[in-house]
């Protein structure tokens, strides 16, 4: 059960690769969710645009979370009680990860 954290295009490329590998019949893992930065407005009154990782997650049908802060209690509660990752993989996520977050996955957090 992998949770992927990332935001820019380079991270989106990594997410695609990890997800594609998870789809092989002999894969021993699944991507259970994505955490990325909240959507940004391009211009005043413009529509919100998801991050490149958010767009890929949407395209692949992967559950995604966009917390304002990675230390938000509601976000951490959802990870702990519903997502339940075994391993987190970060790639240019863009936020400091608190100790409570780092303690969640039983196999730790890997920064690529």
ChimeraX attribute file (.defattr): number of C-alpha atoms within 10 A of each C-alpha:
attribute: neighborCount
match mode: 1-to-1
recipient: residues
	/A:1	16
	/A:2	23
	/A:3	23
	/A:4	29
	/A:5	28
	/A:6	25
	/A:7	24
	/A:8	17
	/A:9	16
	/A:10	13
	/A:11	22
	/A:12	23
	/A:13	15
	/A:14	18
	/A:15	24
	/A:16	15
	/A:17	11
	/A:18	17
	/A:19	20
	/A:20	14
	/A:21	16
	/A:22	16
	/A:23	13
	/A:24	11
	/A:25	7
	/A:26	8
	/A:27	10
	/A:28	10
	/A:29	16
	/A:30	17
	/A:31	21
	/A:32	17
	/A:33	21
	/A:34	26
	/A:35	23
	/A:36	28
	/A:37	23
	/A:38	17
	/A:39	16
	/A:40	12
	/A:41	12
	/A:42	10
	/A:43	8
	/A:44	6
	/A:45	7
	/A:46	9
	/A:47	11
	/A:48	12
	/A:49	13
	/A:50	18
	/A:51	20
	/A:52	20
	/A:53	29
	/A:54	28
	/A:55	17
	/A:56	19
	/A:57	23
	/A:58	14
	/A:59	9
	/A:60	13
	/A:61	10
	/A:62	15
	/A:63	15
	/A:64	19
	/A:65	18
	/A:66	17
	/A:67	15
	/A:68	13
	/A:69	14
	/A:70	20
	/A:71	16
	/A:72	11
	/A:73	11
	/A:74	11
	/A:75	17
	/A:76	18
	/A:77	14
	/A:78	12
	/A:79	18
	/A:80	16
	/A:81	9
	/A:82	9
	/A:83	17
	/A:84	18
	/A:85	23
	/A:86	16
	/A:87	20
	/A:88	24
	/A:89	19
	/A:90	22
	/A:91	20
	/A:92	16
	/A:93	19
	/A:94	14
	/A:95	15
	/A:96	10
	/A:97	13
	/A:98	13
	/A:99	9
	/A:100	13
	/A:101	19
	/A:102	13
	/A:103	12
	/A:104	18
	/A:105	18
	/A:106	12
	/A:107	12
	/A:108	14
	/A:109	22
	/A:110	11
	/A:111	10
	/A:112	9
